[in-house]
Amino acid sequence: MAGRANGYLAGLLGVLAGWAIAAQPVHAQEVGRPMTFEWGVVYGDQPAIFADGDFTTETPAAFRSFLSRSGQPTRDRTVYFNSLGGDLSAGMEVGKILRRMELNTGVARNARDPAQANLIDLDFNSRVYPGHCVSACSLAFLGGVKREVKPGSIYAVHQVSMNCVDKRKALTQYPWVPMPHVNYCPDLDEALTMLQVANGVVVEYVRSMGVDPIFITEMSRAGPETINTLPEDKLREYRIAYEFRTESWEFQTDSQGQFFLQYLHGDQWRRDKVEIYCNRTSAPRLYLWLVHDTNRANGPIDGQRIIDLASKGVSAVWQMDAQTSDGFADVRNVSLQPYEIIEQPKLTERGHVALTIDLSPRFLDVLSGANRFQIVTTQPDGNSGQGFSLITMNLDRDKLSGIVRSCR
């Protein structure tokens, strides 16, 4: 049984390699050109990788070599695919590399198609343009931690096909031509078994990438020579287009039984935290302990720089429920007084920035009528003209009311 199973798996490579788009491309592209990789810059100054061309059996090794030669940090960088597909097993292997390297994925290209010369880029100053990700590319794309199909771009799937030659027909038509390296089609029973194994491998891969495997049913809606383009609602329903984010307000207790309200806000790269607790040393007062996670794609931000900014002043910024009379958001801000900062900003053992604030009555009044609240440095951060944001919270006023009542 083991030998026969290995034979199926060896043949599976031929099945997967046959899953390649044969329909006319949506944008002009040199069909059959092996995928190339190059660094580019998007949104002003953000490095990104552009992958253009077809997936071949050599593509995974070429991608690994590209990443090792680049010398640039890759975590949280985006790989923009523009591909009509190719070797399916290579596509899944590239997807696994993407996930191990904690890269994001997008569907776009870094140059306008000649047929679309009058199009602007997809977002203001993005320097990316509509692209397409079809067939094997649709599975490689799933390896991204954060995944985005840019507006105007195409993400499409189709049925699995077998790239092989009918042996009986070949020998009938060309009996005198030796063809020792031809990939002949297996018998029907063996072909069905191989296709079932192939589908199982694809399902397991899709599940491991955090995508709803039910999306594979979309492949059956288009034959091997056509494509099924998935709209935005389907991309989100199946978690193909996806960004991990967490934001929560929860009541917790510490090891001493101290009751507090915890707020967590983050993504795949960092997580900021706030804990609101009652200090009963003298008169009961609510304190807010804030931890800003300095982890970023290129390593930690200089925590000391943030502390230097914060030591020159910290402000609170909040947005009210109601709009102003002219229809704009009602955003207000106030500088914290020295007595409201219980513990000055400092570095934690992990290099993050922490400080403790006294939630004085004026702050409680603010929180009772606001829906969004920020703590920022009063002094602008660089040339942005704005303070550095230590935390941004969407408020849960019911839970805030609960912690206030518990501290009376």
C-alpha positions, -999 to 999 in steps of 0.1 A, spaced: 0 0 0 28 24 9 44 19 -25 12 25 -43 4 56 -23 38 70 -31 31 64 -67 -1 84 -65 18 112 -48 44 112 -74 17 114 -101 0 141 -81 27 165 -91 17 161 -126 -20 167 -117 -12 198 -98 11 211 -125 -18 208 -149 -38 234 -130 -29 264 -152 -51 290 -168 -57 286 -205 -82 314 -210 -73 346 -226 -55 369 -200 -75 398 -187 -44 421 -190 -16 418 -215 11 395 -202 38 374 -216 22 339 -212 46 312 -201 73 336 -187 86 322 -154 79 344 -123 104 371 -114 107 390 -82 118 426 -76 117 452 -49 97 484 -53 84 512 -32 47 519 -26 28 546 -7 57 570 -6 84 550 11 72 515 19 93 487 4 73 459 -13 80 429 -35 65 425 -69 61 390 -83 52 388 -119 49 358 -143 40 321 -141 46 296 -114 71 269 -124 87 241 -105 117 264 -100 97 293 -86 99 283 -49 137 280 -50 139 313 -69 118 330 -43 139 317 -14 171 328 -32 156 363 -38 147 367 -2 181 356 10 199 379 -14 178 410 -7 193 417 27 161 436 36 138 427 65 107 410 51 83 407 80 51 427 74 62 435 38 37 429 10 43 407 -20 21 419 -49 12 391 -73 4 395 -110 2 360 -124 -19 338 -146 -10 307 -126 11 277 -136 24 248 -114 0 243 -86 24 225 -62 48 254 -67 21 279 -59 14 261 -26 51 259 -17 54 297 -23 24 302 0 41 282 27 73 304 23 52 335 26 36 323 59 70 312 74 85 346 65 54 365 79 48 383 46 16 399 34 1 395 0 -18 417 -25 -30 414 -61 -15 442 -81 13 451 -105 39 479 -103 33 494 -138 3 504 -158 -8 480 -185 -4 497 -220 -41 491 -226 -48 510 -193 -24 540 -198 -50 565 -186 -57 547 -153 -45 563 -121 -30 541 -95 -53 521 -71 -49 544 -42 -35 579 -39 3 577 -44 2 539 -40 23 531 -71 4 499 -76 -20 492 -105 -47 465 -113 -33 430 -116 -46 395 -116 -40 363 -96 -54 332 -112 -51 294 -107 -19 285 -89 -15 321 -79 -48 320 -60 -33 294 -36 1 311 -33 -18 343 -23 -33 326 7 1 323 24 0 360 32 -6 369 69 -26 400 57 -42 395 23 -57 422 1 -71 422 -35 -67 458 -47 -98 474 -63 -98 467 -100 -76 436 -96 -88 401 -103 -86 370 -81 -100 339 -99 -101 301 -97 -111 272 -119 -112 234 -120 -82 212 -116 -71 196 -149 -46 170 -157 -17 180 -180 -10 147 -198 -10 130 -232 -34 102 -241 -10 73 -248 -33 53 -271 -39 83 -294 -3 93 -293 9 58 -304 -18 56 -330 -9 89 -346 29 88 -342 39 52 -339 74 58 -353 82 88 -330 100 78 -297 86 98 -268 104 85 -236 98 115 -215 61 122 -223 37 125 -193 10 99 -203 -24 101 -188 -32 73 -162 -61 50 -165 -95 63 -154 -96 47 -120 -61 58 -112 -68 93 -125 -99 97 -103 -79 85 -73 -51 110 -81 -76 139 -84 -92 130 -51 -57 130 -34 -50 163 -51 -82 178 -39 -74 166 -4 -39 182 -5 -55 215 -16 -82 214 11 -56 208 38 -34 236 25 -63 260 24 -74 251 59 -38 255 73 -38 291 59 -69 300 79 -92 302 48 -126 286 47 -122 254 26 -157 257 13 -143 283 -11 -129 254 -31 -164 248 -44 -159 280 -64 -134 261 -85 -160 238 -98 -180 267 -113 -154 272 -141 -139 246 -164 -101 244 -169 -103 267 -199 -123 295 -181 -121 313 -148 -144 322 -119 -136 357 -107 -146 361 -70 -162 393 -60 -153 412 -29 -181 398 -7 -169 363 -15 -133 372 -8 -142 383 26 -168 355 33 -141 329 27 -114 349 45 -94 351 13 -91 388 18 -82 390 55 -64 410 81 -59 397 116 -70 424 142 -81 421 178 -98 447 198 -115 438 231 -127 450 265 -128 424 292 -130 423 330 -100 404 345 -85 396 379 -48 395 387 -30 370 409 -39 389 441 -76 389 431 -75 426 420 -104 433 397 -96 454 366 -108 462 331 -85 453 302 -84 466 267 -64 449 239 -58 463 205 -34 449 179 -27 430 147 -3 403 137 27 424 145 19 442 178 -6 445 206 -12 476 227 -28 472 261 -46 492 287 -56 482 322 -80 503 343 -80 494 380 -90 509 413 -63 522 436 -76 521 472 -45 533 490 -62 564 501 -95 575 485 -105 552 458 -92 564 424 -92 548 390 -58 545 373 -51 537 337 -20 517 330 -10 519 293 16 497 275 25 506 239 40 477 220 70 489 200 73 458 178 72 468 142 80 452 109 116 464 110 122 456 146 114 477 176 109 514 172 133 533 194 114 532 226 136 558 242 127 583 214 90 578 223 98 583 260 116 615 251 86 628 232 62 617 260 83 634 287 77 667 271 39 663 274 10 639 268 -24 648 256 -58 631 254 -78 633 222 -114 621 220 -143 620 196 -178 627 207 -209 608 195 -226 639 181 -212 658 151 -205 695 151 -231 718 136 -213 718 102 -215 680 100 -179 672 109 -167 648 137 -165 665 171 -129 659 181 -115 675 212 -82 674 230 -66 685 263 -31 683 277 -26 661 308 -15 680 339 17 667 357 -4 655 387 -25 633 363 6 612 353 11 589 382 41 571 366 62 588 340 67 570 307 94 542 310 106 512 291 94 478 302 116 447 303 105 439 268 114 473 255 78 486 253 66 520 266 45 521 297 29 549 318 2 553 344 -25 580 343 -49 591 370 -85 590 356 -95 622 373 -132 633 373 -127 654 341 -115 623 323 -144 602 335 -167 629 322 -150 627 288 -152 589 286 -189 589 294 -197 609 263 -170 598 238 -168 569 214 -131 570 206 -102 580 229 -65 585 223 -34 592 243 -7 610 222 24 629 227 18 666 228 49 673 208 46 663 171 65 632 159 89 643 132 74 661 102 39 647 106 27 676 125 9 652 149 17 636 182 29 600 184 -1 578 193 5 556 223 -30 541 222 -62 545 203 -94 530 219 -129 525 207 -147 528 240 -171 503 255 -190 527 278 -210 499 295 -179 482 308 -163 516 317 -194 524 337 -190 490 355 -154 496 366 -163 532 377 -191 519 399 -169 492 414 -144 519 426 -168 540 446 
